[in-house]
Amino acid sequence: TPSGRPAVIAGYPWFGSWGRDTLIALPGLAFCTGRITEGIAILTELSSHEREGILPNFFSADGTPEAYNTVDSSLLYFRAIQEFLRITGDTDLILSLFWPVMKRIIGRFTACTRFGISIDARGLLHAGEGGTALTWMDATVGGVPVTPRHGYAVEINALWYNALCFTRELATEFGDPEWSFADLIPLLRRSFRETFWIPEGGYLGDVFNNGVLDRAVRPNQIFAVSLPFSPLDPAEQAGVVRTVREHLLTPCGLRTLSPADPAYRSRYRGNAAERDSAYHQGTVWPWLLGSFGEAALRVAEDREQEKESLRKHVRNFLQSHLVEAGIGSVSEVFDGDPPHRPGGCIAQAWSVAELIRLYLLLRK
């Protein structure tokens, strides 16, 4: 960047630097691989661009923020810092560099900030309006979101719960009791389960809006199991993993929608509008394997057996794919149906990063 700090390019050949992609990729690209200094520099650069509790969605070529239309970048910031802490144990650096930004994010989200981002009386986080796309499923055609997710999105509220619990943990460490959320966290946990859990299906709905729960089977629910702090009980966690494994898991990642859904798109092809219409409607994303692996290990009755199964899964995928598109790298997306033809960028940062992170997790 012009500031002299490193940045993460989301994907070659056409993406630039995106906040969301950077924060998802940072643990695998930097912290897990010992590139701590670069990781700190990237987090510090992102921190400097926080505005009203929101981190940038993407940057222009000269490194200046170009848009803030995102709700998850700010919450993924907490997740990246969790991974930094897990690997380095450096609470002093978090206190000096990141803690003030973390508190500003929480403060603005609880008070209300841009794009309708605010919490309700149940502690749930609401974001967006009809024409906005603030989550990672952000494809639009003709200015209209293909996968409307305004309202209460399941992974946003899982990330929100995780961020609050992590903040409480640090507040205890730092002697900052104002940020312990003694009432909000249990309220949010209860509200999350009441809002998203589908007892007869044994899984989580995707978005709650205007009193209606979207019951589509999507991969976003996996974050309610994979994140360090989960609002679900063990039986519910197992149900989520079972559903995702049955409907969404493929050799190269997770589908974005169950093939049983009438809106499922099996192929990522055609012109730009046709591809965008399939982007999050069945297309497979390999970066989701990282969170799936974490979740599967969390609920496994035999952890070593699950590890071996996941190792085989990753090994088979990489052996076939690393010579298939971008040589030595991992593509952005794949078709939802076999033979799962690769598409999009031939080298996608979060695809590479999450497979590195999962690989290292499975070596433990």
N, C-alpha and C positions, 0 to 999 in steps of 0.2 A: 504494500500500500504506500501512498505518498508519505505517510508518517514513519515509514521504515519498518513497520511491524509486519509479521507474516499474516497471511490470510488463507482461508480454505476456498478453493474454487469448487463449486458444487458439482460440476460435471463438464466433461469435454465431449463434443467440441463447442457447445454454444452457451452454457451457463456461466454466470459470473459468481460473485460472492454473495451468498444468501445467509441471513442470520439463523434461520431454522436449521438449514442443512449443516451449517458450521457447528452448531451446538449439539446436534445429534452425532456428528462425525468426530468431534473433538476427543471424547474418551478413547475411541479406538485408534485414531490417527496420532494422538499426542500422549495422553496420560498413560495408557496401557503399554505404549511402546518406548517409554522412557524419555520422550521429547517434552519434558516438563516445562522448560524455559519457553519454548515456542507456544505451548498451550497456555501458559500464564499470559504471555504477550497478546495472544488472540482474545482471551477473556477480558483482559484489561482494555483492549481497543473497543470491544463490544460494550463494555461497561460505560465507557466515556460517551457513548451515543444514546444512552437511556433517556427517554423523554416521556414524562407523565406515566412512568411505570412500564413503558413498552420499549422493547429492543427492536432494532431495525429488521425489516423483512428482507430487504436486499440493498446492495450498494451499487453505486455507479462505478464506471471503470476507474475513476480517479480516487476511489475509496471513500467517498462521502455517502451517507445514507440517502437512499432515493425514495423509500417507502416504509411505512410503519404498520401496514395493514396485516397484522398478525396478532393472535392471542397466545400461541404456544411458545414463541421464541423466549418470552420472559420466564415461562415455567420450565422450559428446557435448560435455561441458565442455571436453575437450582440443581437439576439433574447432573449437569456437567461438573458443577462444584462438588456435588456428592462424590462423584468418581475421582475427582482430584483429591478430596480428603481421604477417601478409601485407600488410595495408592500412596499418598505422601504423608498423611497425618498432620499436615501443616495448618493447624487452626490459626496460628498467628498471622499468616499471610491472608487467610480468608477474612479475619477480623479487620485487617488494615486496608485491603483492596476491594473486597466484594461485599462484606456485611452491610455497609451503608446502602449499596445499590439493591441488595436483597430486601432490605426494609422499605425502601422507596417503592419497589414493585408491589410488595404485599400491601403497603399503605394505600397506593393508588387503586389497586384492584378491589380492595374492600370499600373504598370511598366512591368509586366509579371513575372511569377514565374514558378514553376515546372508543369509538366503535361499539358503544353499549356494553363495554366490559365492566361488570359489577357483580356483587353477590346479592342474593335475595335473603329473605328471612330464614330460609332453610340452610343457609351457608353455601349453597351451590353457586357455581360461577356461570354467569350468562355472558354470551358474547355474540355480537353481530346482529344484523338486520337482514331483510330479504335479499338485497342485492350484493351483500358482502360475502367474501370467502376468506375466513381468517385462520382456518386450520390447514394442515398439510394437504388435505383433499381440496385443493383450491382451483381446479380447472374450471374455466368459464368458456362458453360459446356464445358469441354475440352479446357479451357483457352479462350473461346470466349464468350463475353457478350450475355446473352439471350435477354436482352432489351437494344440494343445499344442507348446510349444517349449522345454521344460525340457531341460537337458543342455548340449550345445555348439551354440550357434546361430551360423550362418555370419557374419552381420553383426556380432554381438557380438565374435567373434574377429577380424574385420577391423578393427573399431574398437579392440580391444585391441592389435593389432599396430601400428596407426597411433599410438596413445597412447604406447606404449613407444618407438617410433622418434622421435617428437616430443620426448619426455622426454630421450632420449639427446642429441638435438640441442641442447636447452636446457642440459643438464648440461655439455656441452662449452663453451657460451657462458658459463655461470656458474661454471665451475671446480669442479664438483661431481661428481667421477668415480664416486662410489658409485652414481649413478643412470644409468650408461651401458649396463647390461644386455648386456655383451659376449657372454655365453653364451646368455642367454635369447632374444634377438631371432632369431638364426639357427636356434635350435631350434624356436621358434614358427613361423617361416616354413616350415620343412620339415614340421612336424606339420600345419600348416594345409592344405598341398597334399595330403599323404598322407590326411588325414581327409575333406576335402570335395570334392576334384576327382574328377569322373567322366570318365575318359579317353574311353570309347566315346561319351559324349554331348557332350563338349566344354563342360561347364558345371559349376557348383558345386551340391552338395546343400544342403539348407536347415538341417537339424538332425541332429546325431549324438547318439544316446542309447542306452545299454545295448548297445553294439556294433553298432547298426543305423543306417545313414544314410538319412534321409528324402530321397528323390530327386525330390520334387515340384519343378517349375519355378516358383520364386517370385522376386520382385524383390529380396529381401534380399541376394542374391549381388552385386548391382551395386556395393555399397559396397566390395567387395574390389578394384574397379577405380577407383572415383571418388575415394577418399581419397588424400591426398598420398603416403602410404607404402603400397604394395601388396605383399602377400606372393606375388603371382603373377608369372610371367614374361610377356613380351609376347604370346606365342601363346595362353596361357591367358586373358589379359585380353580378347583379341579374341574368343575363344570365348564368354565370358560375355556380352559386348555383343551378339554375333550371336544368341545364344539369347534374350536378353531382348527384343531388337528383333523377333524372329520370333514369339514367343509372348505377350508381355506389353504391348508398346507399342501405345497407342491414340492418337487425336487429342487426348485430354485428360489423359493420364497413363499410369501403368503399372498393369496388372492385378495383383492380389495372388496369382493362381494361373492357370496355363495353362488355356485352354478345353479342352485335350485331357485334362485330369485328370478322373476320375470325380466328384471332390468339388467341381468348379467350380460356382459359383452365378452365373448370368448377370444377375440383377436384384437390386437393393437396394431391397426394398419389403416391405410387410406390417407386422405388429405388432413390438414391440421385440425379442422373441426371434427372429423371422424375419429382421429386419434384422441383428441381431448375428450370426446364423448365416452371413450373406453378407458381413459386414463385411471380412473378410480372406480370403475364399474365392473371389475372382474380381473383387470390386468394385475399381474404378479409383480411384487416389489421385493427384491432380495434383502433390503436393509431391515425388513421386519423380522428376519430370522434371528437377529440378535435378541430382541425382546421375547420372541417365541421360545428360544432356547432357555433364557432365564426363567420364564414362567413354567416351562415343562420341568425343569430341574426343581423348582420350588415345590411342585405338587407330587413329584415322583415318589412312589413307594420304594423303588429300588433306584437310588440316585446313580450308582455306578452303571447299571444297565441302561438307564436313560442317557447318561453321558456317552456311552459307547454307541448307542443308536444315533445320537446327534452328531458325533464325530464322523460316523459313516455317511450320514446325510450330507454334511458339509464337504467331506472329502470327495464323494461322488460328484457333487455339483461342481466343485472347482476343477476337478480333473477333466471334466467335459467342457466347461465353459471358458477356462482361461486361454484357450486357443481358438475360441469361436467368434469373438467380436473384436473388442479392444484387447490385443494380445497382452496377457499378463494382468489384466484388470477385470472389473466386474461391471456389467451393464446396469443401466438405470431400471429397466422393466423387462418383463417377459409376457408372452401371451398367456391368458388364463387356461387355455386348453393345450394338451400335448400336441406337438412335441415341445411346447413352450419356447417358441422362437424369441430371441432377444430383440429388444427395441430401445428407442430413446438414445441417451448418451452412451457411448461405448466405454466410458470410464466415469463412474459416479462415486463421489466421495463417500456418501453415507453407506452405499453398498459395500465398498471396500472396508470402511471403518468398522461397521457392525459385524462383518465376518471376521475381521481381525480380533475384535473384542470377544466374540463368541468362541473363536478358536482358542484364545488364551484362557478363557473361562473353563473350557473343556479339558485343558491340560492340567488343571489343579488337582 
